[in-house]
């Protein structure tokens, strides 16, 4: 019977018990864990600058050469410990490889934080003889601990996401479980090797005392923990699919190294006209290849996009996509499924009818952005945060300007690119009289992510 894996990676972090788990992996028949093979400071073991004939410099140039050397030198399963700050090129390779077993070791983040502080204070990172244990106490720092937790969560989410999207699974093991023989036997079964009859106890727990006794300022602990949003209650839910970078919509000045990355339902035409005027015309119709070539040809090019207040943008999308256009398909769907009430010719609608129709559109918009409708999210009303994320997959905007700042911002952009300072002719955007505070509240619900991300306030007070 063939074994399920050809190699393995132990995904852990500092002070999670990875030394103990490595010792027990190495005690399994046909399994060899090669330490922190891709630690940026050393190879495999502390102070080692070469391993299996591969030097630090060679590993930096080609980390996969060390992978090949480990597998060539190992009879059976070769693996290594990997922490969040190790070579990311190897993480990508391992996570994408279904023949590479993933072992994920976790620990209570407060325990790992305290243990890390003590190890730094004592210089003792591994304990083999309890008689040689060095003692110290950790000083709790709330901000530092928050950073510690955030980093651990980000690493674990990266692992989880990679496993989910590739249809793989991992052997998850907690620090509290690594001392149980039955769990290590289960790990051996997962790897497809004979189970051990006893544990390797050559590595000892360094700080067996309670957390309170290990912290020199326990009175600061409660206040520091209160800073954490453990259940991510402040997170703004996001169910929008990832958007492409929309490169064909980008436009550059012909005579200036200035690129505009438009967001639909914003002041696109106004900025386009200004850019054409100050830049000697426009270059449009880019694809990725031609845009890369344009960027390469320019000297210090600058790119920018413009944010519009969500309420103004919702009104613009409503007017352009629902009220205007020959028999708007979306309007027909809203009439049928969302009870949108408008005359056949929206131009004949009264202010009361427009106000009610806009409220219906905002209810639809909230559901559409949350993935609760059968319609795709139209770029005309996709959240600005999602659009900018799409841009950034190819080219992050160099400048984010708010629409109300354009009279000062655009001349500055021209000046930075060596052009003539020309104030744009921008009509002040106005809300229709039929827009009410209730509409603003509904817009804030629909575009919660944009309000939170970009700090927009209310227009109607």
C-alpha positions in Angstrom: 0.0 0.0 0.0 1.5 3.3 -1.0 1.9 6.0 1.6 -0.4 9.1 1.5 2.5 11.7 1.4 6.0 12.1 0.1 7.1 14.9 2.4 5.7 17.1 5.2 5.8 20.6 6.6 5.3 21.5 10.3 3.5 24.9 10.4 4.1 26.4 13.8 5.6 29.5 15.4 7.9 30.4 18.1 7.1 29.0 21.6 4.3 26.7 20.4 6.1 23.4 21.4 7.6 22.8 17.9 10.9 21.5 19.4 9.0 18.8 21.4 6.9 17.9 18.4 10.0 17.7 16.1 11.6 15.3 18.5 8.6 13.0 18.4 8.4 13.2 14.6 12.1 12.2 14.4 11.3 9.2 16.7 8.8 7.9 14.1 10.2 5.2 11.8 10.9 6.7 8.3 10.4 10.3 9.3 13.0 13.0 9.5 12.3 16.6 10.5 15.2 18.9 9.4 14.5 21.7 11.9 14.0 25.3 10.8 15.4 24.7 7.3 14.2 28.0 6.0 14.8 30.3 8.9 16.2 33.5 7.3 19.0 33.8 9.9 20.3 30.2 9.9 19.8 26.8 8.3 18.1 24.0 10.2 19.8 24.7 13.6 20.8 27.9 15.4 24.1 29.3 14.2 24.3 26.9 11.2 25.3 28.6 8.0 25.2 25.5 5.8 23.3 22.2 5.8 23.4 19.1 3.6 26.0 20.9 1.5 23.8 24.0 0.9 25.0 27.3 2.2 22.9 30.3 3.3 23.8 32.2 0.2 22.8 29.2 -2.0 19.6 28.7 -0.2 18.7 32.4 -0.6 19.2 32.1 -4.4 17.4 28.8 -4.7 15.5 27.6 -1.6 14.2 24.6 -3.6 17.8 23.3 -3.8 17.6 22.7 -0.1 14.3 20.9 -0.4 15.8 18.6 -3.0 18.9 18.0 -0.8 16.7 17.1 2.2 14.6 14.6 0.2 17.8 13.1 -1.3 19.3 12.6 2.1 16.2 11.1 3.8 14.9 7.6 3.6 11.2 8.0 4.0 9.4 11.3 4.8 11.5 14.5 4.9 10.1 17.6 6.5 10.9 20.8 8.3 9.5 23.3 10.7 8.1 26.5 9.2 7.3 29.8 11.0 5.5 32.8 9.7 8.7 34.7 9.0 10.5 31.9 7.1 11.0 31.9 3.3 7.6 32.5 1.7 8.6 30.9 -1.5 8.8 27.6 0.2 5.4 28.1 2.0 3.7 28.7 -1.4 5.3 25.5 -2.8 4.4 23.3 0.2 0.8 24.6 0.5 0.1 23.9 -3.2 1.6 20.4 -3.0 -1.1 17.7 -2.1 1.7 15.2 -1.6 3.1 17.4 1.2 1.5 16.6 4.5 0.5 19.7 6.5 0.9 19.5 10.3 -0.4 22.7 12.0 0.7 23.3 15.6 -1.1 26.0 17.6 -1.0 27.3 21.1 -2.9 29.7 23.3 -1.4 33.0 22.1 -1.0 34.5 25.6 1.0 31.4 26.6 3.2 31.7 23.5 3.7 35.4 24.1 4.7 35.0 27.7 7.0 32.1 26.8 8.6 34.2 24.1 9.3 37.1 26.5 10.9 34.7 29.0 13.0 33.0 26.3 14.3 36.4 25.1 15.1 37.4 28.7 16.9 34.2 29.5 18.4 33.3 26.1 17.1 29.7 26.7 15.1 28.5 23.7 15.1 24.8 24.3 15.4 22.8 27.6 16.7 19.2 27.8 17.6 19.1 31.5 15.2 20.7 34.0 18.2 21.3 36.3 19.6 23.8 33.8 16.4 25.8 33.5 16.9 29.6 33.7 14.1 31.6 35.3 12.7 35.1 34.4 9.3 36.8 34.3 7.6 38.4 31.3 6.4 42.0 31.2 3.0 42.2 29.5 2.7 44.9 26.9 -0.9 45.2 25.6 0.0 46.7 22.2 2.8 44.2 21.6 0.5 41.3 22.5 -2.1 42.6 20.1 0.5 42.6 17.3 1.5 39.1 18.3 -2.1 37.8 18.1 -2.7 39.6 14.8 0.4 38.1 13.3 -0.5 34.6 14.4 -4.1 34.9 13.2 -2.9 36.2 9.8 -0.6 33.2 9.4 -3.2 30.7 10.4 -5.8 32.2 8.0 -3.3 32.1 5.2 -2.8 28.4 5.8 -6.6 27.7 6.2 -7.4 29.6 3.0 -4.8 27.7 1.0 -6.1 24.4 2.2 -9.7 25.3 1.5 -9.1 26.6 -2.0 -7.1 23.5 -2.9 -9.3 20.9 -1.3 -6.7 19.7 1.1 -6.7 19.0 4.8 -4.2 19.2 7.6 -3.4 17.5 10.9 -4.2 20.2 13.5 -2.6 19.8 16.9 -2.6 22.0 19.9 0.3 22.6 22.4 -1.8 20.9 25.1 -2.1 17.7 23.0 1.5 17.1 22.0 2.3 15.3 25.2 -0.5 12.7 24.6 0.7 9.4 23.2 -2.6 8.8 21.5 -2.4 12.1 19.6 1.1 11.4 18.4 -0.1 7.9 17.3 -2.9 9.6 15.4 -0.3 11.8 13.7 1.7 8.8 12.7 -1.4 7.3 11.2 -2.1 10.5 9.3 1.5 10.4 7.9 1.1 6.7 7.0 3.9 5.5 9.2 4.0 3.0 12.2 2.7 4.5 15.4 5.1 4.9 18.4 4.7 3.0 21.6 6.0 5.8 23.8 6.8 9.5 23.6 10.2 11.1 23.2 10.7 13.2 26.3 14.1 14.6 25.6 12.7 18.1 25.3 11.1 19.5 28.5 8.4 22.1 29.1 10.3 25.3 30.2 7.6 27.2 32.1 5.2 24.9 33.8 3.9 27.5 36.2 0.6 29.4 35.9 0.5 32.4 33.7 -0.2 34.8 36.6 3.1 33.7 38.3 5.1 34.2 35.1 4.0 37.8 34.4 5.6 40.6 36.5 2.7 43.0 35.9 -0.4 40.8 36.0 -2.5 43.9 36.9 -2.0 45.2 33.3 -3.3 41.9 31.8 -7.0 42.5 32.0 -6.7 46.0 30.4 -4.5 44.6 27.7 -6.8 41.7 26.8 -9.8 44.1 26.8 -8.2 45.8 23.8 -8.5 42.7 21.7 -11.5 42.1 19.4 -11.4 38.3 19.9 -14.6 37.7 18.0 -13.8 40.2 15.3 -17.0 42.1 16.2 -15.7 45.3 14.6 -15.1 43.6 11.2 -17.3 44.9 8.4 -18.6 41.8 6.5 -17.5 41.5 2.9 -19.2 39.1 0.5 -18.2 40.8 -2.7 -16.3 38.6 -5.2 -12.8 39.7 -6.1 -12.8 42.1 -9.0 -10.3 42.3 -11.8 -8.0 45.4 -12.2 -10.1 46.9 -15.0 -7.0 47.9 -16.9 -8.9 48.8 -20.2 -10.7 51.6 -18.3 -7.4 53.3 -17.3 -6.4 56.5 -19.1 -3.1 58.3 -19.3 -2.1 61.8 -20.3 -0.3 61.8 -23.7 2.4 64.2 -22.7 2.6 63.7 -18.9 3.5 60.6 -16.8 0.0 60.6 -15.2 -2.4 57.7 -15.1 -6.1 57.9 -14.0 -7.7 54.8 -12.7 -11.5 55.6 -12.7 -14.1 54.2 -10.4 -17.5 54.1 -12.1 -20.3 56.3 -10.9 -17.6 58.8 -9.8 -16.5 62.0 -11.4 -15.0 60.1 -14.3 -15.8 62.4 -17.2 -14.8 65.5 -15.3 -11.4 64.1 -14.5 -11.1 62.7 -18.0 -11.7 66.1 -19.6 -9.2 67.8 -17.3 -6.5 65.1 -17.9 -6.9 65.4 -21.7 -6.7 69.2 -21.5 -3.5 69.4 -19.4 -1.9 66.3 -20.9 -2.1 67.0 -24.6 -4.8 64.3 -25.1 -5.3 60.8 -23.8 -3.9 57.3 -24.2 -6.7 54.8 -23.7 -7.6 51.2 -24.4 -4.7 49.7 -22.4 -4.2 46.1 -21.8 -1.8 44.7 -19.2 1.1 44.4 -21.7 0.7 47.9 -23.1 0.2 49.5 -19.7 3.4 47.8 -18.5 5.2 49.2 -21.5 3.8 52.7 -20.9 4.9 52.6 -17.2 8.4 51.5 -18.3 8.7 54.3 -20.8 7.7 57.0 -18.3 10.0 58.8 -15.9 8.6 58.6 -12.4 4.9 58.1 -13.5 2.1 58.7 -11.0 -1.3 57.1 -10.8 -4.4 58.1 -9.0 -8.0 57.4 -8.4 -10.9 59.4 -7.0 -13.3 58.4 -4.3 -16.9 59.7 -4.3 -19.1 59.9 -1.2 -21.1 56.6 -1.1 -24.5 58.4 -1.0 -23.6 60.5 -4.0 -22.3 57.4 -5.8 -25.4 55.4 -5.0 -27.5 58.3 -6.4 -25.4 58.4 -9.6 -25.6 54.6 -10.1 -29.4 54.8 -9.5 -29.8 57.5 -12.1 -27.5 56.0 -14.7 -28.4 52.3 -14.4 -32.0 52.4 -13.2 -33.6 55.6 -14.4 -31.8 56.1 -17.7 -31.0 53.8 -20.6 -33.4 52.1 -23.0 -35.5 49.6 -20.9 -32.9 49.0 -18.2 -32.7 45.3 -17.6 -32.0 45.9 -13.9 -35.0 48.2 -13.7 -37.2 45.4 -15.1 -35.8 42.9 -12.5 -36.3 45.4 -9.7 -39.9 45.9 -10.8 -40.6 42.2 -10.8 -38.7 41.0 -7.8 -38.3 44.1 -5.6 -41.6 45.9 -6.3 -39.9 48.9 -7.8 -42.6 51.4 -8.6 -41.8 53.8 -11.5 -43.6 55.0 -14.6 -42.7 53.4 -17.9 -40.8 56.7 -18.6 -38.9 57.5 -15.4 -38.5 61.1 -16.6 -42.2 61.5 -15.7 -41.7 60.3 -12.2 -42.6 62.6 -9.3 -40.2 63.4 -6.5 -42.2 61.1 -4.2 -41.9 58.2 -6.7 -38.2 58.8 -7.2 -37.6 58.9 -3.5 -39.5 55.6 -3.0 -37.7 54.0 -6.0 -34.3 55.0 -4.6 -35.2 53.5 -1.3 -36.1 50.2 -3.1 -32.8 50.4 -5.0 -30.8 50.8 -1.8 -32.5 47.7 -0.3 -31.5 45.8 -3.4 -28.0 47.2 -3.3 -27.5 46.0 0.2 -28.6 42.5 -0.7 -26.6 42.5 -4.0 -23.3 43.5 -2.3 -24.0 40.8 0.4 -24.4 38.1 -2.3 -28.1 37.6 -1.6 -29.4 38.3 -5.1 -29.0 36.3 -8.3 -27.6 39.4 -10.1 -23.9 40.0 -10.5 -22.5 43.0 -8.8 -22.4 45.8 -11.4 -19.2 47.8 -11.5 -21.4 50.9 -11.4 -22.2 50.2 -7.8 -19.6 47.8 -6.6 -18.0 49.1 -3.4 -15.0 51.4 -3.9 -13.0 49.2 -1.5 -13.5 46.2 -3.8 -12.7 48.2 -6.9 -9.4 49.5 -5.5 -8.5 46.0 -4.3 -9.0 44.9 -7.9 -6.7 47.7 -9.1 -4.1 46.7 -6.6 -3.9 43.1 -7.9 -2.1 44.7 -10.9 -1.2 48.3 -9.9 -2.1 50.0 -6.6 -3.1 53.6 -7.1 -0.3 55.9 -6.1 -2.8 58.5 -4.8 -6.3 58.3 -3.4 -8.2 61.6 -3.7 -11.7 62.4 -2.5 -13.9 64.2 -5.0 -14.3 67.3 -2.8 -10.5 67.7 -2.8 -10.1 67.7 -6.6 -9.9 71.5 -7.1 -6.6 71.4 -5.1 -5.6 67.8 -5.8 -5.6 67.8 -9.6 -3.3 70.9 -10.0 -1.0 69.3 -7.5 -0.9 66.1 -9.6 -0.1 68.1 -12.7 2.7 70.0 -10.9 4.2 66.7 -9.6 4.4 65.4 -13.1 6.0 68.5 -14.5 2.8 69.9 -16.2 1.1 73.2 -16.2 -0.9 73.9 -13.1 -4.5 74.0 -14.3 -7.5 74.2 -12.0 -10.2 71.8 -13.2 -13.7 72.9 -14.1 -15.7 70.7 -11.8 -19.3 71.2 -11.1 -20.2 70.8 -7.4 -22.0 67.5 -7.0 -25.4 68.0 -5.6 -27.9 65.6 -4.1 -31.4 65.6 -5.6 -34.1 67.2 -3.4 -35.8 63.8 -3.0 -32.9 62.3 -1.1 -33.6 62.0 2.6 -31.8 61.1 5.8 -33.4 57.6 5.6 -31.7 57.1 2.3 -28.4 58.0 3.9 -28.9 55.5 6.7 -29.7 52.8 4.1 -26.6 53.7 2.1 -24.5 53.4 5.2 -25.8 49.9 5.7 -25.2 48.9 2.0 -21.8 50.5 1.8 -20.6 49.9 5.4 -17.2 48.8 4.1 -16.6 52.0 2.2 -17.8 54.1 5.1 -15.5 52.2 7.5 -12.5 51.9 5.2 -12.4 55.5 4.0 -13.9 57.3 6.9 -16.8 58.9 5.2 -19.2 61.0 7.3 -22.9 61.8 6.6 -23.8 64.3 4.0 -27.3 65.0 5.4 -27.3 66.2 8.9 
